[in-house]
Amino acid sequence: GKTFGSSNFKAQYKGSAHSFKYQHELCGTLLEFLRGYCTRENLPLSLAEDLFERLQREILRQKAGNGGKGHLMEQVPLAAQVLWTSALTLGGSDEEHDREFAFIINYILRCDDGALMPLLAAIVRSINSLNLKNRRQRKDMQIPEHFPPGGLLFRGGGLPD
């Protein structure tokens, strides 16, 4: 049987060297991925294009860090995370396919569709580029002194009174 270790996704993810640097790379790949999903599921391409436009507007509405100056489109990893957390859905009249982008990612991962994996791996690499492990490797991200040793935090079972 297929395992994560032998999946098309893992092979593509290991092969994608870095996350996107420019917003047009993220947006172009996102649109191509959504079109591929709709083609695979025999859905109208107009659904992919509509969701893409709505996701892009959602990213453009978000303010970036640095006191809210600029837009997330200027910070590709943050824009990718907006995609992952967005509540926008594919739409259409078919309730079975009216899913959020995060669902679509997970669905394609489970299907292990080799044709969509290069696109998906690149998008996921950008989403993951802000996780703690990757941030610690970036020169512009320093671990504050108040972090626990090694940047590890262990969850507790209760809060103090």
Secondary structure, 3 states (H helix, E strand, C coil): CCCHHHCHHHHHHHHCCCCCCCHHHHHHHHHHHHHHHHHHCCCCHHHHHHHHHHHHHHHHHCECCCCCCCEHHHCHHHHHHHHHHCCCECCCCCHHHCCEHHHHHHHHHHHCCCCCHHHHHHHHHHHHCCCHHHHHHCCCCCCCCCCCHHHCCCCCCCCCC
